[in-house]
Amino acid sequence: MMRKFYKMQGIGNDYIYFDCMKEPIDNPEELAVRLSDRHFGIGGDGVILLCPSDIADCRMRMFNLDGSEGKMCGNGIRCVGKLAHDLGYVNGDSVKIETLSGVKTLFLNKGADGKVCSARVDMGAPVLSGADIPSTYTGESVVNVPIEVDGKTFGATLVSMGNPHCVVFEDPDRVGLEHYGPLFERHPAFPERINTEFVRVIDRNRLKMRVWERGSGETLACGTGACASAVAAVLNGYCDKDSEISVFLLGGELRITYTDQTVFMEGAAQLVFTGEIKI
């Protein structure tokens, strides 16, 4: 059958979106592998489905390049909010979206044309317990603990924002991300694999970050990774709670605020193009 798709991006984190509010798609795992290929498919970091929900305005399902389903996608959820609003499924300035990591509330910013151009997401409180990441580390939090990867010892801070993250404060342009990223992803300390952020502290309100995502490799941006990096920077004393932290990624900037109750993330959501494809 022919299905319309929406190619959308949030600071370079690009996914292929399908409106499944009225017509579902079978086997999205295989579809993600096939369509995400940048030479033989549409090209993207994965596939995201906009689906009906019994507990929210809509539900998001996200599939990585390798077909694995992700629990959460910070850049993707902003585009889901834009798509739900611009297609007329929701009205007003906010939308609630169901994910595998719970219901998230988005506050929508609109342009002069009335369409959503960016969003602020209430990402919820971070999970810091070592066992809940999950990892082999114990304790209520895992902050700057030594981890050995291919003979080099890093200081790891573990944070889950719906997806598990290992944050290390190493210059992302010098550390050798292409080498260490896959080794972190499949390190025996992380039984369900891990996303890894390599972060440089610029000052108390600015971070530079590159990310190696499990199932996708290096991407231009990662919303949950930017949140995890800001939380880790606060836990390590580099930044402050209740202050906006700008996280600079290869694809652009996200603004993160870590409070006692939650983590807020704000950034762009843009439609690149639409099309039809036979599936």
PEQUIWO-V295674 format. One record per residue. N is the residue number from 1. RES is the residue in three letters. PSI is psi as a letter, one per 30 degrees, with the letter a starting at -180 (none if undefined). OMEGA is omega in radians with two decimals (NA if undefined). NEAR is the number of other ideal C-beta (glycine too) atoms within 10 Angstrom. Layout:
n->{N:N}
res->{RES:RES}
psi->{PSI:PSI}
omega->{OMEGA:OMEGA}
near->{NEAR:NEAR}
This chain:
n->{1:2:3:4:5:6:7:8:9:10:11:12:13:14:15:16:17:18:19:20:21:22:23:24:25:26:27:28:29:30:31:32:33:34:35:36:37:38:39:40:41:42:43:44:45:46:47:48:49:50:51:52:53:54:55:56:57:58:59:60:61:62:63:64:65:66:67:68:69:70:71:72:73:74:75:76:77:78:79:80:81:82:83:84:85:86:87:88:89:90:91:92:93:94:95:96:97:98:99:100:101:102:103:104:105:106:107:108:109:110:111:112:113:114:115:116:117:118:119:120:121:122:123:124:125:126:127:128:129:130:131:132:133:134:135:136:137:138:139:140:141:142:143:144:145:146:147:148:149:150:151:152:153:154:155:156:157:158:159:160:161:162:163:164:165:166:167:168:169:170:171:172:173:174:175:176:177:178:179:180:181:182:183:184:185:186:187:188:189:190:191:192:193:194:195:196:197:198:199:200:201:202:203:204:205:206:207:208:209:210:211:212:213:214:215:216:217:218:219:220:221:222:223:224:225:226:227:228:229:230:231:232:233:234:235:236:237:238:239:240:241:242:243:244:245:246:247:248:249:250:251:252:253:254:255:256:257:258:259:260:261:262:263:264:265:266:267:268:269:270:271:272:273:274:275:276:277:278:279}
res->{MET:MET:ARG:LYS:PHE:TYR:LYS:MET:GLN:GLY:ILE:GLY:ASN:ASP:TYR:ILE:TYR:PHE:ASP:CYS:MET:LYS:GLU:PRO:ILE:ASP:ASN:PRO:GLU:GLU:LEU:ALA:VAL:ARG:LEU:SER:ASP:ARG:HIS:PHE:GLY:ILE:GLY:GLY:ASP:GLY:VAL:ILE:LEU:LEU:CYS:PRO:SER:ASP:ILE:ALA:ASP:CYS:ARG:MET:ARG:MET:PHE:ASN:LEU:ASP:GLY:SER:GLU:GLY:LYS:MET:CYS:GLY:ASN:GLY:ILE:ARG:CYS:VAL:GLY:LYS:LEU:ALA:HIS:ASP:LEU:GLY:TYR:VAL:ASN:GLY:ASP:SER:VAL:LYS:ILE:GLU:THR:LEU:SER:GLY:VAL:LYS:THR:LEU:PHE:LEU:ASN:LYS:GLY:ALA:ASP:GLY:LYS:VAL:CYS:SER:ALA:ARG:VAL:ASP:MET:GLY:ALA:PRO:VAL:LEU:SER:GLY:ALA:ASP:ILE:PRO:SER:THR:TYR:THR:GLY:GLU:SER:VAL:VAL:ASN:VAL:PRO:ILE:GLU:VAL:ASP:GLY:LYS:THR:PHE:GLY:ALA:THR:LEU:VAL:SER:MET:GLY:ASN:PRO:HIS:CYS:VAL:VAL:PHE:GLU:ASP:PRO:ASP:ARG:VAL:GLY:LEU:GLU:HIS:TYR:GLY:PRO:LEU:PHE:GLU:ARG:HIS:PRO:ALA:PHE:PRO:GLU:ARG:ILE:ASN:THR:GLU:PHE:VAL:ARG:VAL:ILE:ASP:ARG:ASN:ARG:LEU:LYS:MET:ARG:VAL:TRP:GLU:ARG:GLY:SER:GLY:GLU:THR:LEU:ALA:CYS:GLY:THR:GLY:ALA:CYS:ALA:SER:ALA:VAL:ALA:ALA:VAL:LEU:ASN:GLY:TYR:CYS:ASP:LYS:ASP:SER:GLU:ILE:SER:VAL:PHE:LEU:LEU:GLY:GLY:GLU:LEU:ARG:ILE:THR:TYR:THR:ASP:GLN:THR:VAL:PHE:MET:GLU:GLY:ALA:ALA:GLN:LEU:VAL:PHE:THR:GLY:GLU:ILE:LYS:ILE}
psi->{l:k:k:k:l:j:j:l:k:j:h:f:j:k:l:j:k:k:j:g:e:f:j:l:k:k:h:f:e:e:e:e:e:e:f:f:k:f:e:g:a:e:k:l:f:a:k:k:k:j:l:l:k:f:f:a:e:l:k:k:k:k:k:l:e:g:f:k:k:k:f:l:j:e:e:e:e:e:e:e:e:e:e:e:e:f:f:g:f:l:l:a:g:l:k:k:k:k:l:f:g:l:k:k:k:k:j:k:k:l:a:f:g:f:l:k:f:l:l:k:k:j:f:l:k:k:k:f:k:e:f:f:e:l:l:f:k:l:l:f:l:j:k:h:k:k:k:k:j:h:f:k:k:l:j:k:k:k:k:k:h:e:k:k:k:j:k:k:i:k:j:f:f:f:f:h:e:f:e:f:e:e:e:e:e:g:k:f:f:j:f:g:l:l:k:k:k:k:k:k:j:e:a:f:g:k:k:k:k:l:k:j:k:k:f:f:a:k:l:f:l:j:e:e:e:e:e:e:e:e:e:e:e:e:e:g:g:e:l:k:l:g:k:k:k:k:j:k:l:e:f:a:k:k:k:k:k:j:a:f:e:a:k:k:k:k:l:l:k:k:k:e:l:l:a:k:k:k:none}
omega->{3.07:3.11:3.05:3.07:3.12:3.05:-3.06:3.13:2.99:-3.02:3.04:3.07:-2.96:3.12:3.07:-3.02:3.05:3.06:-3.14:-3.12:-3.12:-3.09:-3.08:3.06:3.09:3.04:3.11:3.12:3.13:-3.14:-3.14:3.14:-3.06:-3.01:-3.08:3.13:-3.03:3.09:-3.06:3.12:3.08:-3.11:3.13:3.09:3.13:-3.12:3.11:-3.13:3.01:-2.98:3.06:-3.13:3.07:-3.04:-3.12:3.11:3.11:-3.14:3.11:2.96:-3.05:-3.11:-3.10:3.12:-3.09:3.12:3.13:-3.13:3.12:-3.13:-3.03:3.06:-3.03:3.10:3.14:-3.07:3.07:3.11:3.06:3.09:3.10:-3.09:-3.14:3.13:-3.03:3.07:3.05:3.12:3.08:3.06:3.09:-3.01:3.13:3.12:3.07:-3.06:3.10:3.05:3.08:3.08:3.07:3.13:3.14:3.11:3.12:3.05:-2.92:3.02:-3.04:3.08:-3.11:3.14:3.14:3.12:-3.10:3.12:3.10:-3.12:3.02:-3.02:2.96:-3.02:-3.10:-3.11:3.11:3.01:-3.05:-3.12:-3.12:-3.11:-3.07:-3.12:0.03:3.09:3.09:3.09:3.13:3.12:-3.12:3.04:3.14:-3.01:3.07:3.10:-3.13:3.03:-3.11:3.12:3.13:3.06:3.12:3.13:3.10:2.98:-3.02:2.98:-3.03:-3.13:2.98:3.04:-2.98:2.94:-3.13:-3.12:2.98:-3.09:3.07:-3.10:3.10:3.14:-3.04:-3.11:-3.10:-2.98:-3.03:-3.06:-3.10:3.12:-3.02:-3.11:3.14:-3.13:3.02:-3.06:-3.05:3.10:-3.12:3.10:-3.06:-3.02:3.12:-3.06:-3.01:2.93:-3.07:3.08:3.03:-2.87:2.98:3.11:3.09:3.02:-3.01:3.13:-3.11:3.09:2.97:-2.99:2.87:-2.99:2.93:-3.07:3.09:3.13:-3.09:-3.06:3.13:3.06:-3.12:-3.11:3.06:-3.08:3.12:3.09:3.08:3.08:-3.14:3.13:3.11:3.10:3.14:3.12:3.08:-3.11:3.14:3.08:-3.12:-3.11:-3.03:3.00:3.08:3.08:3.12:-3.12:3.08:3.11:-3.11:3.14:-3.13:-3.08:-3.12:-2.99:2.96:-3.14:-3.02:3.02:-3.13:3.13:3.10:-3.06:-2.97:3.03:3.07:3.10:3.13:3.12:-3.04:3.01:-3.00:2.99:3.13:3.07:3.04:3.11:3.06:3.13:3.13:3.14:NA}
near->{7:7:15:11:20:21:18:25:22:28:24:15:31:26:27:24:25:24:19:18:17:6:9:11:16:7:10:22:14:13:22:28:18:16:21:24:13:11:5:9:16:18:13:24:28:29:29:27:23:23:17:14:16:6:9:18:22:23:20:26:20:25:25:23:19:14:18:16:14:24:15:22:29:27:32:27:27:31:29:30:30:28:24:23:24:18:13:7:15:21:9:8:13:16:24:17:23:19:22:14:18:14:15:23:17:26:15:22:16:15:9:6:8:8:14:26:15:19:26:19:24:16:26:19:13:23:20:19:16:18:13:12:23:17:24:12:17:9:12:9:15:23:16:15:16:8:19:10:18:10:5:13:9:20:14:25:24:30:28:23:27:23:25:23:30:28:30:21:21:19:11:21:11:9:18:13:20:10:11:20:21:15:13:25:19:10:21:7:20:22:11:9:15:24:28:30:30:26:28:17:14:12:9:14:13:15:28:18:23:25:30:24:28:23:18:21:17:16:23:18:28:33:29:31:31:32:30:34:31:33:26:29:26:20:21:16:10:17:23:13:13:9:14:14:24:16:28:18:27:16:19:17:15:31:17:27:17:25:11:7:9:14:24:18:26:17:25:21:27:17:17:11:9:11:11:9:16:6:16}
